[in-house]
């Protein structure tokens, strides 16, 4: 057994969690879910950082509040980053060093059980995209991504990545699961399987979800995300085509629930599930159905 596999085997399942966004309205509306329903918390560390004058990434005022909430709850915490740019080739060492230093500081304070990062690349030639952009499913891209994510392993032994939504595909989208397997194998890494991301890819690429995930090594799935989305405006594209958007602003679609129930028993290393909802998309009437989704996910998770 590898060191990473041993580290994962030592982690007890934490159940169904909820993301803590640094937003007072969101935290207030979701207080009941946070206190009563969520079994662990997921945090995006960079949402708690501010750039300092010396170029470092300093804790924001939210850092103390979120850390205090986690400490008082006694619930486990996992990290889920957006901006490490794991598909980047590596000419941004000063930025990467600052990023790793800030993650290490947050891990020391919050004690992440594991850490995942969005697959893709953000930085190139000194410029940054807003969201991770897709990678070609090549052996070189798998090695590059694995090497970049390996920089996290001395900080947090259990490291993984989340499959993304790209709205286009380099070749046959059925290749993507094999690409994720290759990254895991190249770096002894783990997968955060976002089922709504997969559902969205399949809706937009006209591929059955079962076919899309057929080659996936489910023994590498450590976490699952469940979320909802919306449809794009027809006026966005000259063709008038409507796309599924991974906007985290609505209920989890029934096909995603069905996929979760079917795949849950086949993921032997699954440690946790997060029901996602983006801050700024909630009204008071949305909270009871969201809480019901967390409870539904718990029933499926613990049933195994």
C-alpha positions as CSV (number, residue, x, y, z in Angstrom):
1,X,0.0,0.0,0.0
2,X,1.3,3.4,-0.9
3,X,1.7,6.2,1.6
4,X,-1.2,8.1,0.1
5,X,-3.5,5.0,0.1
6,X,-2.6,4.4,3.7
7,X,-3.4,8.0,4.6
8,X,-6.8,7.7,2.9
9,X,-7.5,4.4,4.6
10,X,-6.9,6.0,7.9
11,X,-9.6,8.7,7.3
12,X,-13.0,7.8,8.7
13,X,-16.0,8.7,6.5
14,X,-17.3,12.2,7.5
15,X,-20.7,12.0,5.8
16,X,-22.4,14.9,4.1
17,X,-21.1,18.4,4.4
18,X,-21.7,22.0,3.4
19,X,-19.6,24.7,2.1
20,X,-18.8,27.8,4.3
21,X,-18.8,30.8,2.1
22,X,-17.6,34.1,3.7
23,X,-20.9,35.8,3.2
24,X,-23.0,37.0,6.2
25,X,-26.4,36.6,4.5
26,X,-25.6,33.1,3.3
27,X,-24.3,32.0,6.7
28,X,-27.3,33.5,8.4
29,X,-29.8,31.9,6.0
30,X,-28.1,28.5,6.2
31,X,-27.5,28.6,10.0
32,X,-29.8,25.6,10.6
33,X,-28.1,23.5,7.9
34,X,-24.7,24.5,9.3
35,X,-25.5,23.7,12.9
36,X,-27.9,20.8,12.6
37,X,-27.6,19.0,9.2
38,X,-24.0,19.4,8.0
39,X,-21.6,16.7,9.3
40,X,-18.5,18.5,8.1
41,X,-17.5,21.7,6.4
42,X,-15.8,22.5,3.1
43,X,-13.8,25.7,2.8
44,X,-12.1,27.4,-0.2
45,X,-9.0,28.8,1.5
46,X,-8.4,31.6,-1.0
47,X,-11.8,33.0,-0.2
48,X,-10.3,33.9,3.2
49,X,-7.2,35.6,1.8
50,X,-6.2,39.2,0.9
51,X,-3.1,40.3,-1.0
52,X,-0.7,42.1,1.4
53,X,1.6,45.0,0.5
54,X,4.6,42.6,0.5
55,X,3.0,40.3,-2.0
56,X,2.0,37.6,0.5
57,X,-1.5,36.3,0.9
58,X,-2.7,37.5,4.3
59,X,-5.8,36.3,6.2
60,X,-8.9,38.4,5.6
61,X,-11.2,39.4,8.5
62,X,-13.3,36.4,7.6
63,X,-10.5,34.0,8.4
64,X,-10.9,34.4,12.2
65,X,-14.7,34.1,12.0
66,X,-14.7,31.0,9.8
67,X,-12.0,29.4,12.0
68,X,-14.0,30.2,15.1
69,X,-17.2,28.7,13.6
70,X,-15.3,25.5,12.7
71,X,-13.7,25.2,16.1
72,X,-16.9,25.7,18.1
73,X,-18.7,23.2,15.9
74,X,-16.1,20.5,16.4
75,X,-17.0,19.2,12.9
76,X,-14.3,18.0,10.4
77,X,-13.1,20.4,7.7
78,X,-11.8,19.8,4.2
79,X,-10.2,22.2,1.8
80,X,-11.3,22.8,-1.8
81,X,-9.3,25.3,-3.8
82,X,-9.9,27.1,-7.1
83,X,-6.8,29.0,-8.0
84,X,-3.7,26.7,-7.7
85,X,-3.8,26.2,-11.5
86,X,-2.8,22.5,-11.4
87,X,-2.5,22.2,-15.2
88,X,0.1,25.0,-15.3
89,X,3.5,24.1,-16.6
90,X,5.4,25.7,-13.8
91,X,6.9,29.2,-14.7
92,X,5.1,30.9,-11.8
93,X,7.2,29.7,-8.9
94,X,6.8,32.9,-6.8
95,X,3.0,32.8,-7.1
96,X,2.9,29.1,-6.4
97,X,5.1,29.5,-3.3
98,X,2.8,32.1,-1.9
99,X,-0.2,29.9,-2.6
100,X,1.3,26.9,-0.8
101,X,2.4,29.0,2.1
102,X,-1.1,30.3,2.6
103,X,-2.6,26.8,2.3
104,X,-0.2,25.5,4.9
105,X,-1.1,28.3,7.3
106,X,-4.8,27.5,6.9
107,X,-4.2,23.7,7.2
108,X,-2.3,24.4,10.5
109,X,-5.3,26.3,11.8
110,X,-8.2,24.3,10.4
111,X,-6.8,20.8,10.0
112,X,-8.0,19.7,6.6
113,X,-8.8,16.0,6.4
114,X,-8.0,16.2,2.7
115,X,-7.5,18.9,0.0
116,X,-8.9,19.1,-3.5
117,X,-8.3,21.5,-6.3
118,X,-10.3,22.3,-9.5
119,X,-8.8,20.6,-12.5
120,X,-7.5,22.9,-15.2
121,X,-5.2,25.9,-15.6
122,X,-5.6,29.5,-14.6
123,X,-2.2,31.1,-14.9
124,X,-0.1,31.4,-18.1
125,X,2.6,33.9,-19.1
126,X,1.9,36.1,-16.0
127,X,-1.8,36.3,-16.8
128,X,-4.7,34.8,-14.9
129,X,-8.1,33.6,-16.0
130,X,-11.1,34.0,-13.7
131,X,-12.0,30.2,-13.7
132,X,-9.9,27.1,-14.6
133,X,-9.7,26.4,-18.3
134,X,-9.8,22.9,-19.7
135,X,-6.8,20.7,-20.4
136,X,-6.3,18.3,-23.3
137,X,-6.5,14.7,-22.2
138,X,-2.9,13.9,-22.9
139,X,-0.2,12.0,-21.0
140,X,1.8,15.2,-20.8
141,X,-1.1,17.1,-19.3
142,X,-1.6,14.3,-16.8
143,X,2.0,14.3,-15.7
144,X,2.1,18.1,-15.4
145,X,-1.1,18.2,-13.3
146,X,0.1,15.4,-11.0
147,X,3.5,17.1,-10.5
148,X,1.8,20.4,-9.6
149,X,-0.6,18.8,-7.2
150,X,2.2,16.8,-5.6
151,X,3.6,20.1,-4.3
152,X,0.6,20.0,-1.9
153,X,1.3,16.5,-0.5
154,X,4.1,17.6,2.0
155,X,1.4,19.9,3.5
156,X,-1.7,17.7,3.3
157,X,-1.0,14.0,2.6
158,X,-4.3,13.4,0.9
159,X,-4.7,15.5,-2.2
160,X,-7.1,15.3,-5.1
161,X,-8.8,17.3,-7.9
162,X,-12.4,17.9,-9.1
163,X,-13.6,17.2,-12.6
164,X,-14.6,20.3,-14.4
165,X,-17.2,21.7,-16.8
166,X,-15.7,23.0,-20.0
167,X,-18.6,23.6,-22.4
168,X,-16.4,22.1,-25.2
169,X,-14.3,19.0,-25.5
170,X,-10.9,18.1,-26.9
171,X,-12.0,15.2,-28.9
172,X,-14.4,12.5,-27.6
173,X,-15.7,13.5,-24.1
174,X,-15.6,9.9,-23.2
175,X,-11.8,10.2,-22.9
176,X,-12.1,12.5,-19.9
177,X,-12.6,9.8,-17.2
178,X,-9.5,8.0,-18.5
179,X,-7.6,11.3,-18.2
180,X,-8.7,11.6,-14.6
181,X,-7.5,8.0,-14.0
182,X,-4.1,8.9,-15.5
183,X,-3.7,11.9,-13.3
184,X,-4.5,9.9,-10.2
185,X,-2.0,7.2,-11.2
186,X,0.7,9.6,-12.0
187,X,0.7,11.3,-8.6
188,X,-1.1,8.9,-6.2
189,X,-4.0,11.4,-6.1
190,X,-7.7,11.2,-5.5
191,X,-10.8,12.4,-7.3
192,X,-13.6,14.7,-6.2
193,X,-16.3,13.5,-8.5
194,X,-18.7,16.4,-9.1
195,X,-21.8,14.6,-10.5
196,X,-23.5,17.8,-11.6
197,X,-20.4,18.8,-13.6
198,X,-20.5,15.4,-15.2
199,X,-24.2,15.7,-15.9
200,X,-23.7,19.1,-17.4
201,X,-20.9,17.9,-19.7
202,X,-23.1,15.0,-20.8
203,X,-26.2,17.3,-21.4
204,X,-24.1,19.7,-23.5
205,X,-22.1,17.0,-25.4
206,X,-25.1,14.6,-26.0
207,X,-23.3,11.8,-24.2
208,X,-25.1,9.4,-21.8
209,X,-23.8,9.8,-18.2
210,X,-23.2,6.1,-17.8
211,X,-21.0,6.1,-20.9
212,X,-19.1,9.2,-19.8
213,X,-18.2,7.6,-16.4
214,X,-17.8,4.0,-17.7
215,X,-14.0,4.0,-17.6
216,X,-13.7,5.9,-14.3
217,X,-11.7,4.1,-11.5
218,X,-14.2,4.5,-8.7
219,X,-11.7,3.3,-6.1
220,X,-10.0,6.8,-6.5
221,X,-13.2,8.8,-5.6
222,X,-12.7,10.4,-2.2
223,X,-15.5,13.0,-2.3
224,X,-18.6,13.7,-4.4
225,X,-20.3,17.1,-5.1
226,X,-24.0,17.4,-5.7
227,X,-25.4,20.7,-7.0
228,X,-27.9,22.2,-9.4
229,X,-27.7,24.6,-12.3
230,X,-29.6,26.4,-14.9
231,X,-30.0,26.9,-18.6
232,X,-28.2,29.6,-20.6
233,X,-30.1,32.3,-22.4
234,X,-30.7,31.5,-26.0
235,X,-29.4,35.0,-27.0
236,X,-25.9,34.1,-25.7
237,X,-25.0,32.2,-28.9
238,X,-25.7,33.2,-32.5
239,X,-27.2,29.7,-33.1
240,X,-29.7,30.2,-30.2
241,X,-28.5,27.0,-28.7
242,X,-29.2,26.6,-25.0
243,X,-26.5,25.1,-22.7
244,X,-26.7,23.6,-19.3
245,X,-24.7,25.8,-16.9
246,X,-23.0,24.7,-13.7
247,X,-24.3,27.7,-11.8
248,X,-25.0,26.2,-8.3
249,X,-28.2,28.2,-8.1
250,X,-30.9,25.6,-8.0
251,X,-32.0,22.2,-6.7
252,X,-30.0,19.0,-7.6
253,X,-31.6,17.5,-10.7
254,X,-33.2,14.1,-10.3
255,X,-30.8,12.4,-12.8
256,X,-27.9,13.5,-10.5
257,X,-29.6,12.0,-7.5
258,X,-30.1,8.8,-9.4
259,X,-26.4,8.7,-10.4
260,X,-25.3,9.3,-6.8
261,X,-27.5,6.5,-5.5
262,X,-26.1,4.1,-8.2
263,X,-22.5,5.1,-7.8
264,X,-22.3,5.4,-4.0
265,X,-21.9,1.6,-3.3
266,X,-19.1,1.4,-5.9
267,X,-16.8,4.0,-4.3
268,X,-14.9,2.1,-1.6
269,X,-12.8,5.1,-0.5
270,X,-15.6,7.7,-0.5
271,X,-15.2,9.8,2.6
272,X,-17.6,12.7,2.2
273,X,-20.3,14.4,0.0
274,X,-21.0,18.1,-0.2
275,X,-24.4,19.5,-1.3
276,X,-23.3,22.8,-3.0
277,X,-25.2,26.1,-3.2
278,X,-23.6,29.4,-4.3
279,X,-23.9,32.3,-2.0
280,X,-26.1,35.1,-3.4
281,X,-28.5,32.6,-5.0
282,X,-30.6,31.9,-1.9
283,X,-33.9,33.3,-0.7
284,X,-35.4,32.3,2.6
285,X,-37.9,30.0,0.9
286,X,-35.0,28.2,-0.7
287,X,-33.5,27.1,2.6
288,X,-35.9,24.3,3.6
289,X,-35.6,22.5,0.3
290,X,-31.8,22.8,0.5
291,X,-31.8,21.4,4.0
292,X,-34.0,18.5,2.7
293,X,-31.3,17.9,0.0
294,X,-28.6,17.6,2.6
295,X,-30.7,15.1,4.6
296,X,-31.5,13.1,1.4
297,X,-27.8,12.9,0.6
298,X,-27.1,11.7,4.2
299,X,-29.6,8.9,3.8
300,X,-27.9,7.7,0.5
301,X,-24.4,8.2,1.9
302,X,-24.8,6.2,5.1
303,X,-26.9,3.5,3.5
304,X,-23.8,2.8,1.4
